[in-house]
Amino acid sequence: MSQGDQSSLAAEGASPAQQDDIAALAKGGRTNVFGFLLRLAARLPFLFIAGRWYGADALGRFAYAVLVVEFIAQLATLGLKRGLAGALAQTERPHSHVVTDAMLVTLIASAVGSALLVAFPQAMFPNSGINGLDRLLALIVIAVAGSDVALAACAYRFDIGATVRARSIIEPWAISIGAFAFAFYSTRDGLILSYVVSMIAALVASIIPMTRHYGIPYGWRPDIGRLWRLARRNLPLAAADGVEWGSRRLDMAILGLFVSPAVVGIYYVAQQVASLPQKLKTSFDPILGPVITRNLAEGNLGAIAKQVSQVGFWIIAAQAGIALALGIPGEAVMGLVGPHFVGGTGALAFLLLAEVVAATAVVSESALVYIARHRNLMISLMMIALQAGLSFALIFLARRLGLQDMALAAAPALALSMALGVGALVKARLLSTLLGAKVNAWRWPLLSASGVACIVGAAFVALPPSLEWVELVFGVFTILGVYGVVIWRWGFGPDDRALFRKQKPA
């Protein structure tokens, strides 16, 4: 951390350990922002190729299959994406042995999940026939789950760069290049094949840095009892992860019951654009984990409240800016994928809103999983039940009003944003009570920065259709720029500005 940052924090009464925590979190935040830009640059070519060359029907079939595969992979990690930090912080065993245990548990769980999908491939392709190697797509669960746990192990050593390389460079560029190449082979299976290639590439890119950090686990021996205890200890966290992940996919699963695969494909594009900033939240989990567990061991609850609020504000500030930059010119962004995808603009707006309101819940959960994991799980279950109820209610209301299918697609997105907002309020309140300190990621300059960005964005949206390229090329960055200037000037304090300052080596 620079001397200026240290003096600012010291002036506010921060201890050296707290200064180091903010420095580590800030470094992770900088890397996350950089990773988002890389992921955005790589994901848009894939969406363009998939929309223009493969079409909405093939994209919808692919989207549903990937949804099921990644849900099984999420469960197969058994909560170790976040739980591994606690396991490493609370043991005297060699860390290489603990990581090997975690990888083996994940391998066993993902093998079981893969076997179930191979036996019942209709779960992946409910609205289309099974032919060729479709059922073997299930085997990629092993690569997805293994990569997640390996990157969590790297993040424990504060190596967020490994996640950026695997998830923001290798994975999205591999799927984009694969979609282009496999289009000449088959427009029916090309998207699925490109997904398989990208996940295998991401697994390799995750295993290499994990091995570099932890080395070969010499002297390690498998122990069934030890592996079972590791899995059992993380089951509540696994359930919470499954619920949180499922809440982001339940909307598309419910929508698929009412509309054609083409509409699902259009909704998938909106979901992919909206979920780009989601990595800003999820990749903070392994960084927050070691910081929170150490402060819990020291009984420093006030520091945890401050760090959760700090990271929560960073995430909300970044995601609000991204949501405005992509949402205000939403028709132009969706039209980039194909003219018939413009109908998904309403869904895109609500999904971007959902990412912003969910930030407080996600960072609060980063602490709750260590101090109130069962209550956190119950809140998550109630939240997903609320989302499902609201989704069906809004869809039936839209049908009663005679709205078209694309208008119908906005209903589950609105239900998601409402349910996540309720979950964020409840989890932040619970964490504040348990820590005995205020947890609040909201700051009023967010509102003024958003207002200025909306005014600037409205000017670009008012341009004639022939100048839509100006809206995309200049509008997105101008909206983000003016938002950033306002939030930097009036919203960021000394701790926040540490996010953008290079740390000097100790």
N, C-alpha and C positions, 0 to 999 in steps of 0.2 A: 504494500500500500504506500502511496506517496506520502511525503512528510506533511503536505498540506491537508490531506485527508485525515491523517492521524491526529494532527493538532485540532482539527474541527471536531472529531469524535471525542478527543480527550476533554475538550472544552465542555462537551455535553455530559461528561461524567462516565464515558464508556471505558471499560477496563481493557487492558491489552488483549485479553482473550476475545472480548466482544468485537474489538477492532479487527482481529484476525477473521472472525466469523463473517463480518460484513465484507471484508476483502475477498474471502472465498466465495461468498454469495454473489458479489459484484462480478468477479471473474467469470463465474458460471453464467451470469446474466448476459455479459458481453458476448460470450461464446454462443449463447442461445439465440440472441438477436442475429448474429452473423449466420448461424445455422438456418434460421428462418429465411433469410434472404436467399441463401443457396438452395433451400428446399423449394421456395417459390419459383426460382429460375428453372429448376429441374422438373417440377410437377406440371407446370403449364404446358410444356411440349407434349407430355403424355396425354393430358386432357384434350389438347388440340388434335393429336393423332387419333385418339380413341373416338372422339366425337365426329370428326370429319371422315375418317376412313372406315371405322368399324360400325358406327351408327348407334343410336340409342338402345336398340333391342339387344345387340351383343354386349353393350356396356352394362345394361341392366342385369343380364345373366351373369356376367363377370362380377358385378358388384355384390349380388346376393351370395354367390359362392365364397367370395373373399370375406364377407361379413361373418359367415358361419365358421370358416377356417380360423379367422383371427379371434373369434369369441372362444373357441376351444383352446387356442394357443394362450389366450389371456388366463383362462382357468388353469392351464397346465403349468404356468409359472408358479402357482400355489402362493401367490403374494410375495414372492422373493424379489420382485423388482424393487419393492420398498423394504421388505422384511430382512433382506440380506444385510443392509446397513446395521440393523439392530443385532443380528447374529454375529457380525464381525466385531462390533463394539463391545459385546458382552462375553467374550470368550478369551481364554488364554491359549487355546490351540493355535497351531500355525494357520495363518489366514489362507494359505494355499489349500489346506485340507478342508476348511469350511467352504470355500468356493467350489471345490471339487464335489463335496457333498451336495451343494445346491444344484450344480449342473447335473449330477446323477439323478437327483429327485425330479428335476424338471424333465430329463430325458425319459424317465419311467412314466411320468404323468402324461407327457405329450405322446408317447407311444400308445398308451391306452386310448387317448382321445383320437389319434389317427386311426386306430383299428376300428373304433366305433363308426367313424365317418366312411371308412372303406366298406364296412358292412352295410351302412345305410346312406348311400350317396344321395338319395332323394332329399336329404336335409340340406345339401348344398345346391341342388338344382330342382327345386320343387315345381317349377313351371315349364320345364323343358326335359327332353329325353336325355338319357345317359348313354353315351357312346364313346368309343376310343379309349383314351386314358383318363377320362374325367374323374373316375373314382380315386385315381392315384394322386390327385391334387391334395388329398387329405394328408399325405405324408409330409407335406411342407409345414405342417404344424410343428414338427420337431425343430425345423430351422428357425421359425418365428419365435417360439418360446425360448430356445437356447440362446438366440441373439439377445433377447431382452435381458435375461439374467446375466449374461456375460458383460453387457454394457452397464448393468447396475453395479457389478463388481469393479469395473473401471471407474465409475462415478464415485465410488467410495474413496478412491485415491484422488478424487477431484479432477479426474481426466474426462471432462465433458467433450474434449476434442474427439475422442473415440466415437461418441454418440453422433456428433456432427458429421464425421466422415462416413459412418455406416448408414445413418438415417437421412442425412441431408445431402449427401453427395452420391455415394455408391448406389444405395437403394433406388432413389428416384431417377437417377440417370440410367441405371441398368434397365428399369422398367420402360423408360421412354425409348431407349435404343432398341430394346427387345420388341416393343410394340411396333416400331417401324419395320424391323427386320422380319418378324413373324407375319406381318400383314401380307407379305408376298407368298407365304406358305398357306395360311388359313385365316380368314376374317372371322371364323367361328371360334377357333381355339387360340388365336394369336395373343389375345390379352391375358388369358390364363397362363400360357407358356411364358410370357414375358414376366408375369408376377412370380412364377417359380424361380426363374433365373435371378430376379432381383433379390429374393429372399435368401437364396443360397449365397449370393455375393455378399449380402449384409451379414450373414452368419460368419463367413470367413473373415470379414473386416472387423467383427466383434471378438472372435476367438484370438486373433493375433495380438491385439493390445492387452487383452486379459492375461494371456500367457506371459507377456513381457512384464506386467506388473507383479504377478504372483509366482511365476516360474513353474517348474515341474513339481508336482506334489510328492516329493520323495518320502517314503515311509507311510504313505496313506493306505489305509485298508478299509474296504466297505464294511459297514456295520448296520444291519437291518434296524436294530433298535434306535440307533442314533439318527438314521435317515427318517424313520417314522416320527421321532420326536420333533425333528426339524419341520417336517411337513405339517404335523398336528399343531405346532405352535403358531404356524402362519395361516391356518385355515380361516380364522376370522378376517384376516387381512386379504386373503385370496377372495373371500366372498365379497368384501367391500370393493376390491379391484374389479371383480366381475360385474357387480352392480353399477359401479361408476362407468365402466367401459360400455356395459349394456345400455345404459341410459343414452349414450351417444349413438347407438345403433337401433334401439327399439323403435325410433321414429320410422326408419326405413323398413324395418320388418313389418310394422303395422301397416304402413302405406302399401307394401306389396300385396296385402290381402285385398285391397280395394281397387287398385289401378293396374294398368298393363306394364309389362317389363320396360317399355319405352319411357314411361313416366318415371319409373324407378331409376332408369339410367340418367334422366335429366336431374332428378333429385340427387343422385350420387355425385354428379358434377358439382352441384351447389354445396353438397356436404364436403367434398374434397377441398374446394376453395375456402370454405369457412373453417375447416379443421387445420389449415396450414399453421395458424398461430397457436393451435392447441399444444404443439410441441414446446412452446415457451413455458407452459405450465408443467407438463409431465416431466420434462427433463430437469426441473428444479427439485423433484422429489428425492433423487439420490444425493443431491448436494445438501438439502435441508436435513435429511436423515441423520448423518453423523453429527451435525451441529446440534440438533434437537436432543439426540440421545446423550451427548456429553453434558449439555446443560441440565438435563433431567437428573443425571448422576450427581451433578454438583448442587442440585436443588435451586438452580437459578431460573425460576419460572418467569420472572419479569423479562429476562433476556429473550426467552422463547416468544413471548407475546410481541416484543419489539421486532424480532426477526421475521415472524409470520406476517405482521403488518407491513413491514418493509418490503418483503418479497411480493406480498399481495398487491401492494401499490405498483411496484414495477410491472407486474404482469398485467394488471388492469390498464395502466397507462399505455403499455405497448399494444395490447389487444384492442383497446378502444380506438387508437390511431389506425391500426390495420383494418378494423371493422369499418371505419368511416371511409378509408381510402378505397376499399374494395366494394363497399355497400352503396355509396352514393352513385358511382358510375356502374351500378350492378348490371344494368342491361348490356352495356358495352363489354363488361367482363364475361358475362355468360354468352354473349353473341360471338365472342372470340372462338369459343369451342364449336359453334355452329348456330345458324339462324334459329333452328327449332328449339334450342336450349334457352332462349330468352325468357320463355315462360316460367323458368325456375327462379326468376329474380326475387319474387316474394319470399320463397323458401330460403334463398340465400340471405336476405336481410334478417330474418328471424334466427337463422343459424349463427350468423355473426354476432347478433345480440346475445345469444345463449353462451357463446364463448366468453364474452365479457362478464356476464353476471355469474358465471361458474367459477371465476378465478378465486373469489374469497372462500368458497367451499373447498376447493382443491388444496389451497395452502393451509386452511384450518385442519383439513383431514391429515395433512402431513404430520401434525402433532397429535391429533386425536387417535391415530392408529397405534401410538405408543402409550397413551395414558387412559384412553377410554374406547378401546377398539370395538367392544360389543355394542356400546351405545351408538358409536359412529356407524356400525353396520345396520342397526335398527333404523337410524335416520335415513341411511341410503336406501334401505328397502322401502320405507314409506315414501321417499321421494320418487322412486321408480314406479311405485303403484300409483302415485298422483299423476305422474307423466302419462302412464297408460290410460288412466281414466279420462284425463283431459284430452288425450289424442282421439279416443273413440268418440267422446262427446262433441269435439269440434268437427270431426269428419262427418258425423251424422248430421250436425247442424248445417254444414256446408252442402251436403247432399239435399237436405230439406229445402234449402234456399235455391237449389238448382244450379249450383256453381259447377264449372267445368273441372276436369281432372287436374289441370295444372294449378287451379286455385285451391283444389282439394289438397294438393301437395304441401301448401303452406300451413295447413292445420297442425300436423304433428310437429313441425318446426316451432310453431308458436307454443304448443303444449310443452315442448322441451325447455324453451327459455323460461316459461312460467315456473315449471317444477324446479329447475336449477336455481332460480332466484329464491324460492322458498327454502331449498336445501342450504343455500349459502347463508341466509340469515340465521337459521337454526343452528348450524354447525359453528358459526362464529360466536354466537351467544353462548353455546355450551363451552367452547374453548375458553372464552373470557371468564366464565364462572369457575372452571377448573384451575385456571392459572392465577386467578385473583388479580388480573390485569386486563386492561382494555385491548381488544383485538379489533382493529378497524383499518381496512385498506383503502377506504374512500377518502378523497380529498376534494374540496370544492373546485379547485382549478381545473379538474377534469371536465366539469360542466362548461366552463367558459372556453376551454380549448376546443371542446366538441362543437360549441356554437360557432366559433370562428371558422372551423373546418367545414361545417355545413354551409355557411354563407359562401365560402370560396367554391365548394363543390357544386352548389346550385348554379353558379355562373358557368361552370363547364358543362353541366347537364343541359343547360339552356341552349347550347350550341346546336346548329342544324345537323341532321343525320349525316350529311356529307362530311362533317368534321368530327365524326366519332373517333377517328384515330387520334385527334388532339386530346379528346377526353381520356383516352387510355394512356397515351405516351406521356402527356404532361399533367393531366388532371390528377391521376393517382399519386404522383410524387409531390405535386403542389399541395394537395390536401394533407398528405402526411407531413410535409415540411412546415406548413403554418401551424398545424396542430403541435408538432414537436417544439417549435419556437415558444409557443404560449406555455406549454406544460413545463418546459425547461426554465423559463423565466419566473413563473409564478407558482409552479407546483413542486419543483425539486428543491430539496434541502441539501446540506453537506453530505449526508449519508447517501442520498440518492445519486448525487453527482459522482460518487465513488464508482458507480456502475460504468462510467465512461472514461475513467482515468486508468492509465496503465500502472500496474503495481511495480514498484522497484523491488528487486530481489533482496532478501534479508542479508 
